[in-house]
Amino acid sequence: MRPPRKGFTLLEIMIALAFIGVALVAVIQAQGQGLKLTDQVRFTSRTVFLARELMAEAQTLPGLTDGVEKGTFDEPLDNLAWERQVIPVSILKGLYKIVIRVHRVGEPARQGLTLEGFAYKESG
């Protein structure tokens, strides 16, 4: 009779390595997804702040003109652009709908963040 052997067989080691490999692939994919989500959160928080700032600026202007204005931000936010659309509301004279879009430079404005608001300017 043979004495019982201690240790693992080659098959057991290969199966264990396969499980470890699958787990590592899942961890690496989760890490990559986490980085993408972090970038998206950073973009969203910056664009919300910038859009609110542009909206407040538009609402405090002494006069609003119909149409669309476009521009970009200074460094370090020079990879972002903005668009401000002013639309008169026909229900009430002096009421304007303001649409602010902040997006990445080179991408369509509709792929970024959109903020809508109103401003009332009495005609004097």
RAWO-V549344 format. One line per field, one symbol per residue. ss: DSSP state (h for helix, s for strand, l for the rest). psi: psi as a letter, one per 20 degrees, with the letter a starting at -180 (. if undefined). Layout:
BEGIN
ss = ???
psi = ???
END
This chain:
BEGIN
ss = lllllllllhhhhhhhhhhhhhhhhhhhhhhhhhhhhhhhhhhhhhhhhhhhhhhhhhhhllllllsssssslllllllsssssssssllllllssssssssssllllhhhlssssssssllll
psi = qqqpqqaqrhggghgghgggggghggggghgghhgghggggggghghgghghghggghhiqhqqqqapqqrrrrqjkijqrqpppppqpihppipqpppppprqpiqqhiibpppqaqqpopp.
END
